[in-house]
Amino acid sequence: MPSSMLLSRPTVHFFGTLSRVLQAFNVSLAASVARGSLLCLQDSSLVRLEQAVVQRHLASLYLAEGSAYIRLIDEANRGLHFVGTLARLSASHTSVATLGKVLRQLQGNGGKAINFARRTDREAIGNALIVSVTERRRQFRSAPRARQPSPTAEFMLCRFSQNGHKRKVHFAL
């Protein structure tokens, strides 16, 4: 089901813009770490920093157009519910299944519905996804070579030259 059937055009635009902002933010952080001007951050710190950026954009939307903010939050919450439902129906798509599992665990632990408007809920999702992906990587690496599935996603974030040596910031999930 295309995202346009679940989300309005303004919501798709907001998340597209936010995605580009977060990508630039993360590339900037990675460059700072590679230059040595920023020590490596713990995963939970990165989640907190990212969600501070998200919170600023949500607050700006709320101040500029409250009704658009309410619509966005409603659509995001419905989208999270849809992903949870989709994950139960199709466990074959790994990223959807992982997110669905995380959402079910979070809702089961607190007993309350996840609300995209709450920064703490978004941080809980991010931190739980990191734990899940880290565990999956650990299982992948410890599996016998012949039985290892291919990684879900693998990409190189940036290349840096430091003291004449090329360094790659490489992530594989």
Phi, psi and omega per residue, in radians:
M1 nan 2.112 -3.129
P2 -1.091 2.610 -3.111
S3 -1.080 -0.486 -3.123
S4 -1.130 -0.356 3.107
M5 -1.402 -0.357 -3.132
L6 -1.748 -0.536 -3.024
L7 -2.132 2.507 3.080
S8 -1.254 2.837 3.129
R9 -1.008 -0.784 3.107
P10 -1.083 -0.613 3.115
T11 -1.204 -0.766 3.083
V12 -1.039 -0.746 3.121
H13 -1.096 -0.790 3.132
F14 -1.027 -0.852 -3.116
F15 -1.196 -0.576 3.072
G16 -1.132 -0.786 3.100
T17 -1.117 -0.799 3.135
L18 -1.061 -0.698 3.115
S19 -1.061 -0.763 3.111
R20 -1.154 -0.674 3.099
V21 -1.107 -0.801 -3.137
L22 -1.155 -0.647 3.106
Q23 -1.108 -0.808 3.114
A24 -1.086 -0.700 3.116
F25 -1.068 -0.819 -3.120
N26 -1.196 -0.656 3.073
V27 -1.109 -0.714 3.102
S28 -1.090 -0.761 3.090
L29 -1.084 -0.777 -3.139
A30 -1.085 -0.696 3.115
A31 -1.132 -0.699 3.115
S32 -1.116 -0.702 3.108
V33 -1.152 -0.773 -3.119
A34 -1.120 -0.637 3.111
R35 -1.292 -0.284 -3.100
G36 1.520 0.085 3.136
S37 -1.461 -0.137 3.093
L38 -2.456 2.234 3.080
L39 -1.221 2.704 3.089
C40 -1.018 2.382 3.137
L41 -1.705 2.632 3.019
Q42 -1.212 2.683 -3.112
D43 -0.953 -0.742 -3.111
S44 -1.139 -0.551 3.081
S45 -1.181 -0.696 3.104
L46 -1.129 -0.717 3.104
V47 -1.065 -0.792 -3.140
R48 -1.072 -0.763 3.124
L49 -1.118 -0.783 3.109
E50 -1.055 -0.763 -3.102
Q51 -1.241 -0.399 3.006
A52 -1.157 -0.681 3.084
V53 -1.132 -0.803 3.123
V54 -1.039 -0.785 -3.113
Q55 -1.051 -0.723 3.110
R56 -1.080 -0.731 3.136
H57 -1.198 -0.677 3.073
L58 -1.134 -0.742 3.130
A59 -1.105 -0.697 3.103
S60 -1.090 -0.747 3.108
L61 -1.107 -0.751 -3.131
Y62 -1.048 -0.775 -3.133
L63 -1.212 -0.632 -3.110
A64 -1.350 -0.703 -3.070
E65 -2.733 1.581 -3.078
G66 -0.966 -0.677 -3.115
S67 -1.183 -0.612 3.090
A68 -1.172 -0.657 3.091
Y69 -1.092 -0.823 -3.132
I70 -1.072 -0.757 3.120
R71 -1.097 -0.773 -3.132
L72 -1.064 -0.818 3.142
I73 -1.095 -0.763 3.121
D74 -1.059 -0.793 -3.128
E75 -1.190 -0.669 3.100
A76 -1.115 -0.757 3.124
N77 -1.129 -0.723 3.079
R78 -1.122 -0.655 3.102
G79 -1.112 -0.731 3.095
L80 -1.100 -0.713 3.101
H81 -1.121 -0.727 3.135
F82 -1.081 -0.762 3.129
V83 -1.069 -0.747 3.099
G84 -1.049 -0.726 3.113
T85 -1.190 -0.789 -3.141
L86 -1.055 -0.685 -3.136
A87 -1.107 -0.603 3.106
R88 -1.207 -0.582 -3.090
L89 -1.420 -0.565 -3.063
S90 -2.397 1.662 3.123
A91 -1.460 0.028 -3.084
S92 -1.328 -0.500 3.124
H93 -1.518 1.851 -2.946
T94 -1.006 -0.799 -3.079
S95 -1.178 -0.656 3.093
V96 -1.179 -0.747 3.135
A97 -1.101 -0.726 3.137
T98 -1.107 -0.836 3.133
L99 -1.101 -0.741 3.117
G100 -1.061 -0.742 3.111
K101 -1.084 -0.783 3.129
V102 -1.082 -0.780 -3.137
L103 -1.095 -0.739 3.110
R104 -1.115 -0.726 3.121
Q105 -1.093 -0.777 -3.121
L106 -1.143 -0.730 3.123
Q107 -1.204 -0.603 3.126
G108 -1.215 -0.612 -3.111
N109 -1.245 -0.779 -3.065
G110 -1.647 -0.342 -3.131
G111 1.328 -0.039 3.134
K112 -1.968 2.678 3.121
A113 -1.188 2.520 3.077
I114 -1.250 2.397 -3.138
N115 -2.192 2.060 -3.112
F116 -1.049 -0.413 -3.141
A117 -1.210 -0.428 -3.113
R118 -1.536 2.060 3.128
R119 -1.014 -0.680 -3.133
T120 -1.079 -0.628 3.098
D121 -1.181 -0.755 3.125
R122 -1.120 -0.700 3.102
E123 -1.144 -0.680 3.115
A124 -1.087 -0.715 3.095
I125 -1.082 -0.855 -3.130
G126 -1.039 -0.814 -3.133
N127 -1.156 -0.690 3.123
A128 -1.182 -0.632 3.082
L129 -1.129 -0.710 3.116
I130 -1.075 -0.783 3.116
V131 -1.063 -0.785 -3.113
S132 -1.113 -0.824 -3.128
V133 -1.163 -0.687 3.113
T134 -1.082 -0.754 3.107
E135 -1.120 -0.725 3.130
R136 -1.105 -0.735 3.095
R137 -1.093 -0.724 3.133
R138 -1.072 -0.759 3.114
Q139 -1.134 -0.720 3.141
F140 -1.066 -0.794 -3.101
R141 -1.220 -0.525 -3.101
S142 -1.572 -0.160 3.136
A143 -1.227 2.595 3.058
P144 -1.016 2.472 -3.042
R145 -0.894 -0.756 -3.060
A146 -1.150 -0.402 -3.051
R147 -1.819 0.014 -3.067
Q148 -1.222 2.249 3.020
P149 -1.319 2.806 3.097
S150 -1.265 2.628 3.141
P151 -1.080 2.624 3.124
T152 -1.107 -0.816 -3.115
A153 -2.558 2.469 3.093
E154 -2.525 2.266 -3.134
F155 -2.748 2.733 3.071
M156 -1.800 2.200 -3.096
L157 -1.321 -0.889 -3.063
C158 -2.715 2.871 2.935
R159 -2.049 2.456 3.135
F160 -2.293 2.565 3.031
S161 -1.916 2.131 -3.122
Q162 -2.343 2.075 -3.117
N163 0.995 0.655 3.106
G164 1.390 -0.060 3.136
H165 -1.815 2.426 3.067
K166 -1.423 2.371 3.063
R167 -2.135 2.442 3.092
K168 -1.994 2.343 2.969
V169 -1.674 1.858 -2.962
H170 -2.082 2.317 3.122
F171 -2.156 2.378 3.026
A172 -2.370 2.294 3.107
L173 -1.804 nan nan
